[in-house]
Amino acid sequence: MRFTLSSTALSSSLSQLARVINSKNSLAILDCILFQIHDGQLVLTASDSENTMKTSLQLDEYEGEADICIPSRTILDSVKELPEQPLTFEVNTADYTIQVSYQNGVYHFTGVDAQDYPMTQPLSDESTIVTMDSAVLYNNINRSLFATAQEELHPVMNGIYFDMTEECVSIVATDGKKLVRNKNFTVKVETPSSFILPKKPATLLKNVLTKETGEVIIKFDSRSAVISFPDGVLVCRLLDGRYPKYNSVIPKNNPNQLTVDRRTLLSALRRVLPFASESSQLVRLHTEIGKLEVSSEDIDFSTSAKENITCEYVGIPMSIGFKGSSLTDILGSLDSDEVVIELADPSRAGVVVPAVQPENEEVLMLIMPVLLND
């Protein structure tokens, strides 16, 4: 069995699939990538038993058909340093020996019988289908990932929650200290439904969708999801459980409103944060009309920093503390030039929203305060 394809196309697909494979697998065959050659097409599959990703490549030339598993590290390392050129694979299906010929050399190695490679289970008949633009899904995942938790007691918070209604889809993430809620009004379903996408497949999708254009089709039931994008498909197990009632923790009326240039505030936070206590990472914001003071200190090491920023502020003068790294994550995940920070008092959550919302979307981020000693 023989086939020829582009070295850079293969290397790009393998690099994408390699992210699926765990460093340690319960089954040895999961260290391999499944090569399936049928009808002039090469389908590549990688799995960690809970997540399976497939992508396909058109073959320049081919003779015969075959399924074979190739150790992922061997094939990835052997092709990633090659410049663009045709690669010719010759596979002996009797003993699984493989020869890869390229312009100035040849590789010889052995594959594994594909018969033992685990196959994905089909979804139940009660599955739901929703379609989203790939750029919309990428932006929402990209904005939400940082707010997911690493909880053993509440594993549902370790993923991104997709809450779909007749009005919109809300894509939510929270770790209890910060929360992200993205509403998109272009995606609607007739029957309300939801699922929790674990962090790993969400990260895999983020990496894949950076270069994708077109639509993404998400088909899911109570256990699994099949997410089809233009160049492949991701099958993943979903998190089981009831997601927290996220809307109930979002303040309905924070009367004090601070409007500030996002990049200016983000830069100031990054400058003062190194002077904060390493354990608390406490950054103090003092707001008054026309002025925002950003400061931090570490009493144990006698370090401090303070910076003033011009802003628009409507409300009573206030000092409030936030975890600096969480606030920089929030500001860094937004795209707008200006942000509005809505505050009630130093003990209640602050709400951060873009001054101008993306088209057909409503983005909201919440951050819990750190109580100040004075």
N, C-alpha and C positions, 0 to 999 in steps of 0.2 A: 504494500500500500504506500502511495507516494502523493505528496502535495507540496505546493509552493505558495509562499505568501510574503508580504513585506515585513522586514525585521522591525521597523519602528512601530508599525501597527500592532504587531504581536507584543512587543515590549510594553507599549502603552496599556494594552488590555491586561497583560499579566501583572503589571504594577498596580493596577486598579483592583484586581482580584486578590492579590497577595494580602491586602488589608483585611480580608475576611478570615484568613487562616490564623488560628491561635498559635502562640509559641509552643504550647504543650497541648496535644490532642489526645482524647480518650481512645480514638481509633487511629492507627498508623496511616491508614489510607487517606485520612483527612489532611495529611501533610502534602498531598498531591493535588494537582489540578487535573480535572477530567477533560480530555480532548475527545470530541465527538465529530467525526468527519462524515457528512452525509450530504448528497445533492449539491456538491460544490460549495459547501459552507462548513466552516469550523465553528463549533459551539464550545466555548470554554466555561467550565464550572468550578467554583471554589466554595467550600462549606466548612463550618465549624460545628455542625450538627443542629444548631439553632438558627443560623443565618446561612442562606445559600444565594450566591450571586452568579448570574449567567450573562455572558456577552457573546456576540457572534461576529465573525469576520468572513468576508467573501474570499475565496481562494483564487489565485491567479491560474493555477493548473492543479489538476488532481487525477489520480487513478485509484479506483477502489474506494471502499468505505471501511471505517473501523472506529472502535471506542477503545481508548487507552488512557491510563493515569500516568502522569509524569511528575516526579518530585518537584515541588514548586521552587525550592531554592536553587536546584540544579538548572532548571530551564530559565528562570528569571535572571540569575547571575550570568548565564552564558550568552544571553541575547542583549542585555541592557547596554553593554559597552560597544555593540556593533553599530557602525554607521548605516544609514539607509541603503538597503540592498535586498535582493531576493534571498529567502531561505528555503532550502529544499529539504523536507523531512521524508525519510524512508523508514517505514515501520514494518518490522517482521512480526506479524500477529501470532506466529507460532511460539516464539520465545520472548516476545516483547522487547527485543533489542531495537534501538533507535539510532539512526544516523542523521545528523543535521549538517548539510553542506552549505558553505557560504563562499564568498569571493576568494578568500585567501586561506581557507582552512576547512576543517571538518571536526564535528564532535561525535563521540560515541558514548552512549549510556543506555541504561535499561529502565524500562517503564514497569508498570504494574497492571495486572488484569483489572479491567474496569467493572467486572461483574459484581465486586463487593462494594462498589462506591454507593453510599446511601442516597436514595432517591427522595425527593420531597413528596409529602402527602397532599392530595388534592383538598381544596376547601370544601366545606359543607354546602349543601344546597341553599342554606339560609344566609349566604354571603351578601354583602352590600358592595356596590360599585360607586366610586366617586372619581371625577376627573378634575385635575388641576393643571394649570400652566406650570411648566418646570421652573421658570424663574420665580414665580410666586412661592412654590414649595421650597425652593432653595433659600429665598430670603427669610421665610418664616422659620425654617429650621436653624438657619445661621443666627437669627436673632434670639433663639430660644435655648440653644444647647447649653450655654454657660449657666443657666438658672436651674438645670437639673441637679438632683441630689445624688448622694452616694450613701443610701440608707439601707441597712439590713432589716430594720424593724418595719419600715414603710417602703417596700420596694416599688410601689406604684409611682412614687415621686422620683424614681431613677430614670424616668422616660418623659417623652413629650406627649401630651394629651391632645387628641383630635376630637373636638366636640362639635358635631354637625347638626344643624337645625334647618328649618325651612327658610330662615332669614340669612344665615351666614355659617361659615366654619370658624370656630375659635381654636387656635393652636396655642397651647398653654404649657408652661413649665414653671415649677417652683421647688425650692428646697426648704421652704419655711421661713427663710430670711429675706428672700427676694422672689419676685414673681414677674413673669412675662405673659402678657395676653395679646395675641395677634388676632384680630377679627378681619376676615376677608368676605366681602359681600357679593363676590362673583361666584362663589361656590356654595351651592345649596342642595339640600336633599329633601325628598318628600316625607320620609319617615326619619325622625331624629335618631341618630346613632352615634357611637363613639368608640374609640380604641386608644390604647396607650402604646406608643412606639418606643421600644427600649433605646438606650443611648447609642449602642454600637451600630445598629442598622441606620439610625438617624445620622450618625457621623459618616457612614458609608454612602448614604444618599447625598449628603452635603458635598462629599468629595466628587461624586459622579456628576451631579447636576451643575457644577460650575461651568462645564463646557456644553451642556445640553440646551437645545431649544426645542420647543414643541410641547406636547402634552404628556402628563404622567397619569396613568390609570392605576388607582388603588382599589384592590378588591380584598375584602377582609371578612372574617367571621369572628367568633368569640375566641379563637385560639391563635390564628395565624393571619398574615397579610401577604398578598402578592402584589408587588409594586412594579409596574411595567413602565420603563422609560425608553426613549427612542433607540438607544443602543444596547438594551439588555433588560434584565428582570432581576429583582431582589425578592426572595421569599424569606420571611422571618417570623419567629414566634413572638406573639404579643405578650405584654405584661397583664397578668390577671389580677383583678381587684377593683375597688371603687375609688375613683380619684377624688381628692378633697373638693369641697364646694368652694371653688376659687373666687367666684363672684362675691361671696359674702364677706371676704376679707378686704375687698377693694373699697376705700373710702368714697362715699357718694358726694361729700362736700368738704373740700379742703380750701378754705377761703383765702389763704395767703399764697400769692402766685409770684414766682420768680422766673423771669424770662432772661436767658443768658446764652451767649454764643457757645455752642457745644464744644468746639475744638479748643477754645480759650480755657474753659473750665476743665476740660480733660487734661490739657497741658499743665495747668496749675496743680491739679491733683497729683499728677505724676511727679511734679517737682517737690511737693511737700510730703508726700507719702513716705519717702525714705526716712523722714525724721520722726515718724509716728512710732508708738510702741509696737514691737514686732508681734506681740501676742494679740493685741486688740485691733491694730491697724486703724485706730480711731482718728478720723478727720473731722474737724469742727467747721461748720458753715455758720457764719454770722451774717444775717441779712438785715438790711435797712434800705430806705428809699435811695435808689441810684448806686448802691454799693453792696458788694458781696466780699466778705473776708473769708479766705480759706486758710486754715491753720492746723498744725499738728505739733505734738510734743511727746517726748519720752523722758519722763522724770528720772528714771533709773540711770540713764546715760547722759542727762543734761543736754539734750538736743531739742531743737524746736525750729519751726519754719512758719512763715506767715506771708500771704500774698493777697493783694486787693484786686478785684475785678469789677469793671463797670457792668451794670445790669439794669434791668427794669424790674422794680419790685412794688407790688401792691399788697399791703398788709401791715401787720404790726411788726416792729423789730423783734428778731428771734435768733437764738443760737440753738443749733441742732447738730447732733453727732451722727455720723454714718461710718460704716466699715469702708475704708478707702478703696480697697480692691474691688468690692461689690459695686461701688458707685462708678469706678472707672470701667468695669465690665459693661454696665448698663449704657454709659455714654458711648463706649466704643462700639456697641452693637447697633446703635442708631445711625441713620444717614443724614438727618436734617441738619441744616446750618445752625438753627437755634432750637433749644429745648425749653419746655415749661416745667418747672418743678413746683408741684402743688403741695402745700404744707398746712397742717392744722395746728399742732403744738409739738414740743420736743419729744413727747412720749408716743406719738402716733405715726403711722406709716406715711412716708412721702411717696407721691406719685410723680413719675417722670413721663412726659409725653412729647412727641415732636411738635414744634410750633406749627408746622405744616404737615398734615398726615399724608401718607402715600395714597395714590388714587385707589378708590374702592376698598380702602383698608382703614382700620383703627388700631393703632399700636399703643399699648400702655404697659409701663413697667413700674413695679412697686418695690420699695426697699424699706425694711424695718430700721428704725433708728437705734443707735447705741446711746444709752443714757449717759449724760454728762455728770461729772461729780459736783460741779458748782452750779 
